[in-house]
Amino acid sequence: MKIVLTGGGTSGHVTPNIALFEPLKKEGFEIFYIGTKNGIENNLIKEEDIPFYEIEAGKLRRYLDMENVKDIARIVKGTAQAKKILKEIKPDVVFSKGGFVSCPVVWAAKSLKIPVIIHESDITPGLANKLSFSSATKICYAFPETKKHLPEEKSVYTGLPVREEIKLGDRNKGEELCGFEDKKPMLVVMGGSQGSEFLNKSVRANLDDLMEVFDVCHLCGKGHIDETLLNIKGYCQFEYLNHELKDVLAAADMLVSRAGATAIFEILALKKPALLIPLSRKASRGDQIENSKSFKLQGFMEYEEEENLTGESFVNRIKEVFLNKDKYITSQKNADIADSVKKTVELIKSTAERK
């Protein structure tokens, strides 16, 4: 059987797909991937030695903008490109993780009567997935709360596929990669694959206070390394980590993170205390805030909206969560988490076999 996977724009739309690669291979699937030339998916998938096909894609905004005109043209072209690729591959099923690269692939698949499975990671569906729901055979979702936002006859609760690799980190390798030697607890700050201006500024403005308690590993996003802070003992910066991330997370005693679904489900899988600082409603549709509320309600993690954090409260909230870390770890260990990879692969296999 053949499967085409798609999704991109951020690592959160890619790494759940990567989590499915080995289990799909074991089930006998030949795997292909469709993404964009300049998206993060291009490098991540090529590192996995999976055939990668490039199409154009455009982003539709929720507000009036002349760029929408150009992007509509890109989407039309991308759909035609995707249709040509799918005719060449002849897949039995298409699996979409979202992001705007996925829309042309999903629409092309429907026009060719290829079954499509969509996965929605966040509590409330994103625009790209909303535009694709009518083309889907099945829709998987990660949070139980998401069910009310989906067509009931198509929706299947699977949880979110987490890479097995992320659970296999080596603490010593993580400490060595960071160059930490004084054995303070390690704080890992993650702003997502694109980085977070708020987290970057907050960490650097309060670095001395943070380093009284922690060694600080800061994942700051592409192009956001501060070269004036390169030689500070107990502080290290990385633009982005892929395969090395598992080792850094194994070494982490505490995390501060944005609240993209992939990131927080990986933290949950590792049973690590975390303070989530979701992307502001001013810069998003509020999906990360809803994700954070769900995990707080279940006792897994704490969260704070960035508008409520000053320099002093930023540091104090981190220290407070760390002080109560055992409470969160206990809740995480008691979590009833769906075996998402297994459930998702079973759904993909049964859908492909029906075709």
C-alpha positions as CSV (number, residue, x, y, z in Angstrom):
1,M,0.0,0.0,0.0
2,K,1.0,3.6,-0.6
3,I,0.4,6.6,1.6
4,V,1.1,10.3,1.0
5,L,1.5,12.5,4.1
6,T,1.4,16.3,4.1
7,G,1.6,19.1,6.6
8,G,4.0,21.9,7.2
9,G,4.8,25.5,8.0
10,T,5.9,24.8,11.6
11,S,7.4,21.7,13.2
12,G,4.2,21.0,15.0
13,H,2.6,20.2,11.6
14,V,5.4,17.8,10.7
15,T,6.8,15.9,13.7
16,P,3.5,14.0,14.4
17,N,3.8,12.7,10.8
18,I,7.3,11.6,11.5
19,A,6.1,9.7,14.5
20,L,4.0,7.5,12.1
21,F,6.8,6.7,9.6
22,E,8.2,3.5,11.2
23,P,4.9,2.0,12.3
24,L,3.5,2.6,8.8
25,K,6.6,0.9,7.3
26,K,6.0,-2.1,9.6
27,E,2.5,-2.3,8.2
28,G,3.9,-2.5,4.7
29,F,3.2,1.1,3.5
30,E,5.4,2.9,1.0
31,I,5.6,6.5,2.2
32,F,5.7,9.7,0.3
33,Y,5.5,13.3,1.4
34,I,4.2,16.5,-0.2
35,G,5.3,19.9,1.2
36,T,6.8,23.3,0.2
37,K,10.2,24.1,-1.0
38,N,11.0,26.7,1.7
39,G,8.9,25.2,4.6
40,I,10.5,23.5,7.6
41,E,9.0,20.3,6.4
42,N,11.4,20.1,3.5
43,N,14.5,19.7,5.7
44,L,12.8,17.6,8.4
45,I,11.4,15.0,6.0
46,K,14.5,14.8,3.8
47,E,16.5,13.9,7.0
48,E,14.1,10.9,7.3
49,D,15.0,9.7,3.8
50,I,11.4,9.8,2.6
51,P,10.6,10.8,-1.0
52,F,9.6,14.5,-0.9
53,Y,7.6,16.4,-3.5
54,E,7.4,20.2,-3.6
55,I,4.3,22.2,-4.4
56,E,3.4,25.9,-4.0
57,A,1.0,26.9,-1.3
58,G,-0.5,30.2,0.0
59,K,-1.8,31.4,3.3
60,L,-5.3,32.7,3.5
61,R,-5.6,35.4,6.1
62,R,-8.7,36.1,8.3
63,Y,-8.5,39.8,7.3
64,L,-8.5,41.8,4.0
65,D,-5.0,41.9,2.5
66,M,-3.8,42.2,-1.1
67,E,-1.5,39.3,-0.4
68,N,-4.6,37.1,-0.4
69,V,-4.9,37.6,-4.2
70,K,-1.3,36.3,-4.8
71,D,-1.9,33.5,-2.3
72,I,-5.1,32.3,-4.0
73,A,-3.1,32.0,-7.3
74,R,-0.4,30.0,-5.4
75,I,-3.1,27.7,-4.0
76,V,-4.6,27.1,-7.4
77,K,-1.2,26.3,-8.8
78,G,-0.4,24.1,-5.8
79,T,-3.6,22.1,-6.2
80,A,-2.8,21.4,-9.8
81,Q,0.8,20.3,-8.9
82,A,-0.6,18.1,-6.1
83,K,-3.1,16.5,-8.4
84,K,-0.3,15.7,-10.9
85,I,1.9,14.2,-8.1
86,L,-1.0,12.1,-6.7
87,K,-1.7,10.7,-10.2
88,E,1.9,9.7,-10.5
89,I,2.1,8.0,-7.0
90,K,-1.4,6.5,-6.9
91,P,-1.6,6.4,-3.1
92,D,-4.3,4.4,-1.3
93,V,-4.7,7.1,1.3
94,V,-3.6,10.7,2.1
95,F,-2.9,11.7,5.7
96,S,-2.9,15.5,6.4
97,K,-1.5,17.1,9.6
98,G,-2.6,20.6,8.6
99,G,-0.9,23.9,7.8
100,F,-1.7,25.7,4.5
101,V,0.4,23.3,2.4
102,S,-2.1,20.6,3.2
103,C,-5.1,22.2,1.6
104,P,-4.1,21.8,-2.1
105,V,-3.1,18.2,-1.4
106,V,-6.4,17.4,0.4
107,W,-8.5,19.0,-2.3
108,A,-6.5,17.3,-5.1
109,A,-7.0,13.9,-3.4
110,K,-10.7,14.4,-3.1
111,S,-10.9,15.3,-6.8
112,L,-9.2,12.0,-7.6
113,K,-11.4,10.1,-5.1
114,I,-8.5,9.2,-2.8
115,P,-9.5,8.7,0.8
116,V,-8.2,11.5,3.1
117,I,-7.6,11.4,6.8
118,I,-7.1,14.8,8.6
119,H,-5.6,15.2,12.0
120,E,-6.5,18.2,14.2
121,S,-4.1,18.8,17.1
122,D,-5.6,21.8,18.8
123,I,-8.8,22.1,20.8
124,T,-10.3,24.4,18.2
125,P,-9.7,23.6,14.5
126,G,-7.4,25.9,12.5
127,L,-8.5,27.5,9.3
128,A,-6.6,25.2,7.0
129,N,-8.3,22.1,8.5
130,K,-11.7,23.8,8.5
131,L,-11.4,24.4,4.8
132,S,-10.5,20.7,4.3
133,F,-13.1,19.0,6.5
134,S,-15.6,18.5,3.7
135,S,-12.9,16.7,1.7
136,A,-12.0,14.3,4.5
137,T,-13.0,10.7,4.9
138,K,-12.1,10.7,8.6
139,I,-10.9,13.5,11.1
140,C,-8.7,12.5,14.0
141,Y,-8.4,14.8,17.0
142,A,-6.1,15.1,20.0
143,F,-8.1,16.7,22.8
144,P,-11.5,15.2,23.9
145,E,-12.9,18.8,23.9
146,T,-12.4,19.1,20.2
147,K,-15.2,16.6,19.4
148,K,-17.9,19.3,19.6
149,H,-16.2,21.3,16.8
150,L,-16.1,18.4,14.3
151,P,-18.6,16.6,12.0
152,E,-19.7,13.8,14.3
153,E,-19.9,11.1,11.6
154,K,-16.3,11.6,10.6
155,S,-14.5,12.3,13.8
156,V,-12.3,9.7,15.7
157,Y,-10.4,10.4,18.9
158,T,-6.8,9.2,18.6
159,G,-4.8,11.6,20.7
160,L,-1.7,13.2,19.1
161,P,1.1,11.0,17.7
162,V,4.3,11.5,19.6
163,R,7.7,10.5,18.2
164,E,9.1,7.5,20.0
165,E,12.5,9.0,19.5
166,I,11.6,11.9,21.9
167,K,11.4,9.4,24.7
168,L,14.9,7.9,24.1
169,G,17.1,10.9,25.2
170,D,20.3,10.7,27.2
171,R,20.6,13.2,30.0
172,N,24.4,13.1,30.0
173,K,24.4,13.9,26.3
174,G,22.0,16.8,26.8
175,E,24.2,18.3,29.5
176,E,27.3,17.8,27.4
177,L,25.6,19.5,24.4
178,C,24.7,22.5,26.5
179,G,28.1,22.6,28.2
180,F,26.7,22.7,31.7
181,E,29.0,21.6,34.5
182,D,27.8,23.0,37.8
183,K,24.9,20.6,38.2
184,K,22.2,23.2,38.8
185,P,18.7,22.1,37.7
186,M,18.3,22.6,34.0
187,L,15.6,25.0,32.7
188,V,14.8,24.5,29.0
189,V,12.9,27.4,27.3
190,M,11.2,26.6,24.0
191,G,9.6,29.2,21.8
192,G,8.6,26.9,18.9
193,S,10.4,26.3,15.7
194,Q,10.0,30.0,14.7
195,G,11.0,31.3,18.1
196,S,9.1,33.6,20.4
197,E,10.0,37.3,20.8
198,F,8.3,37.5,24.1
199,L,10.1,34.5,25.6
200,N,13.4,35.6,24.1
201,K,13.2,39.0,25.6
202,S,11.9,37.7,29.0
203,V,14.6,35.1,29.4
204,R,17.4,37.5,28.5
205,A,16.1,40.4,30.6
206,N,15.9,38.1,33.6
207,L,18.9,35.9,33.0
208,D,20.8,36.7,36.2
209,D,17.8,35.9,38.4
210,L,17.0,32.7,36.5
211,M,20.6,31.6,36.7
212,E,20.6,31.9,40.5
213,V,18.6,28.7,40.4
214,F,19.0,27.1,37.0
215,D,21.3,26.4,34.1
216,V,19.3,27.8,31.2
217,C,19.0,26.1,27.7
218,H,17.2,28.5,25.4
219,L,15.7,27.4,22.1
220,C,15.2,30.9,20.5
221,G,14.3,30.3,16.9
222,K,16.1,30.8,13.6
223,G,18.0,34.1,13.4
224,H,17.5,34.9,17.1
225,I,20.8,34.0,18.7
226,D,22.1,36.9,20.8
227,E,25.9,36.9,20.1
228,T,26.5,39.2,23.1
229,L,25.5,36.3,25.4
230,L,27.5,33.5,23.8
231,N,30.1,33.0,26.5
232,I,28.0,33.1,29.6
233,K,28.6,30.1,31.8
234,G,25.3,28.3,32.6
235,Y,23.4,29.7,29.6
236,C,23.3,28.3,26.1
237,Q,21.3,29.1,23.0
238,F,20.2,27.1,20.0
239,E,18.1,28.3,17.0
240,Y,16.5,24.9,16.7
241,L,17.1,21.3,17.7
242,N,15.9,18.2,15.8
243,H,17.4,14.9,16.8
244,E,19.4,16.4,19.6
245,L,16.2,17.7,21.2
246,K,15.5,14.3,22.9
247,D,18.8,14.6,24.8
248,V,18.2,18.2,26.0
249,L,14.6,17.3,27.1
250,A,16.0,14.2,29.0
251,A,18.3,16.6,30.8
252,A,15.5,19.2,31.5
253,D,14.3,19.5,35.1
254,M,11.8,22.2,34.2
255,L,10.4,23.7,31.0
256,V,9.0,27.0,29.8
257,S,7.2,26.6,26.5
258,R,4.7,28.0,24.1
259,A,1.6,25.8,24.0
260,G,1.5,24.3,20.5
261,A,-0.2,20.9,20.8
262,T,2.8,18.9,19.6
263,A,5.2,20.5,22.1
264,I,2.9,20.1,25.1
265,F,2.0,16.5,24.3
266,E,5.7,15.7,24.0
267,I,6.4,17.3,27.4
268,L,3.5,15.3,28.8
269,A,4.9,12.0,27.4
270,L,8.2,12.8,29.1
271,K,6.5,13.6,32.5
272,K,8.2,17.0,32.9
273,P,7.0,20.0,35.0
274,A,6.3,23.0,32.7
275,L,5.0,26.5,32.7
276,L,3.1,27.2,29.5
277,I,3.0,30.7,28.1
278,P,0.7,30.5,25.1
279,L,0.8,32.7,22.1
280,S,-1.3,35.8,22.8
281,R,-4.8,36.3,21.4
282,K,-3.5,39.5,19.8
283,A,-1.2,37.3,17.6
284,S,-3.4,34.2,17.1
285,R,-6.9,32.8,17.2
286,G,-6.3,31.7,20.9
287,D,-5.8,28.0,20.2
288,Q,-2.7,27.8,22.5
289,I,-4.6,29.4,25.3
290,E,-7.3,26.8,25.0
291,N,-4.7,24.0,24.9
292,S,-3.1,25.4,28.1
293,K,-6.4,25.6,29.9
294,S,-7.1,22.0,29.2
295,F,-3.7,20.8,30.5
296,K,-4.0,23.0,33.6
297,L,-7.5,21.7,34.3
298,Q,-6.1,18.1,34.2
299,G,-3.3,19.1,36.6
300,F,-0.5,18.4,34.0
301,M,1.0,21.8,33.8
302,E,0.6,25.5,34.8
303,Y,0.1,28.3,32.3
304,E,0.2,32.1,32.4
305,E,-0.8,34.5,29.6
306,E,2.1,36.7,28.6
307,E,0.1,39.9,29.3
308,N,0.1,39.0,33.0
309,L,3.9,38.5,33.2
310,T,6.3,41.3,34.2
311,G,10.0,40.6,34.7
312,E,9.7,39.7,38.3
313,S,6.5,37.7,38.0
314,F,8.0,35.8,35.0
315,V,10.9,34.5,37.2
316,N,8.6,33.9,40.2
317,R,6.1,31.8,38.3
318,I,8.9,29.6,36.9
319,K,10.3,29.1,40.4
320,E,6.8,28.4,41.8
321,V,6.1,25.7,39.3
322,F,9.5,24.1,39.9
323,L,8.9,24.1,43.6
324,N,5.7,22.2,43.1
325,K,7.1,19.9,40.4
326,D,6.2,16.7,42.1
327,K,2.5,17.5,42.0
328,Y,2.5,17.9,38.2
329,I,4.7,14.9,37.6
330,T,2.2,12.7,39.6
331,S,-0.7,14.0,37.6
332,Q,1.1,13.3,34.4
333,K,2.0,9.8,35.5
334,N,-1.7,9.1,36.2
335,A,-2.8,10.5,32.8
336,D,-4.9,8.2,30.6
337,I,-3.3,9.0,27.3
338,A,-4.5,7.4,24.2
339,D,-1.9,5.2,22.3
340,S,-2.1,7.7,19.5
341,V,0.4,6.2,17.1
342,K,-1.3,2.8,17.2
343,K,-4.8,4.2,16.9
344,T,-3.8,6.5,14.0
345,V,-2.0,3.8,12.1
346,E,-4.9,1.4,12.5
347,L,-7.3,4.0,11.1
348,I,-5.0,4.7,8.2
349,K,-4.6,1.0,7.4
350,S,-8.4,0.2,7.6
351,T,-9.1,3.3,5.4
352,A,-6.5,2.2,2.8
353,E,-7.7,-1.4,2.8
354,R,-11.4,-0.3,2.2
355,K,-10.2,1.6,-0.9
